[in-house]
């Protein structure tokens, strides 16, 4: 998926390592099999939500009301 497209990192407007592009592709394949959005913005939003929740749970940051 993402790793198969030679211009993918440039299209995203950021530089992503080959390792990260492989992870994105694996996530895209999983999401595709579950009829979820496979675009990078959806993956990033979900990842940020999980990371934010982890930081709140560990007490590193305060949750916004």
N, C-alpha and C positions, 0 to 999 in steps of 0.2 A: 504494500500500500504506500505509505509515505516514503519508505526507503526505495521504492521502485521508481519514483519520479525524480529525475536528476536535478530539477530546479526547486524542489520542495523547500529547502531551507531559505532560499531567496524569496520564494512566494510568501513565506510566513513573516518576512521582514526581520528575521533574526538569524543568527548563526547557531545551528544546532550540530552537535557532534554526531558522528556516525552511530555511536552507542545509543544516544538519545533518540535518534531517528529509528533505530531498531525497536526501541521500547515503544515509541509512538505507533509503529506499525503493528506490534503485538497487541497493543490496546485497541487499535482500530479494528483488527480482525475479531477480537473478542466482542467489541461493541456491535460490529456488523452482524455477528451471529445472534445477537440479542435485540436486533432492530433498534439500536440506539444510534444517535448521531456520531459520525466518525470524523467530523472536522476538528481541527486542532483547537479552535476556541472552546468547543464543548468539553474536550479532554482537559484543557487548562482550567476551565471553570470548576470542573469536578475535582481536579487535583488541588486547587487552591482552597476549595471548601473543606476537603479532608484535612489539609495541612492546618488551616485556620482552627478547625475543631480540635485537632491534636494540641495546638498551642494553648487554646482555652482550657482544655481538660488538664493539661500539665501545669497550668497556672502561670505560664510564661507571658500571656497577655490577658487583658480583661475583655470579656464579650461585650459588644455594643448593645445597649438596650433597644 
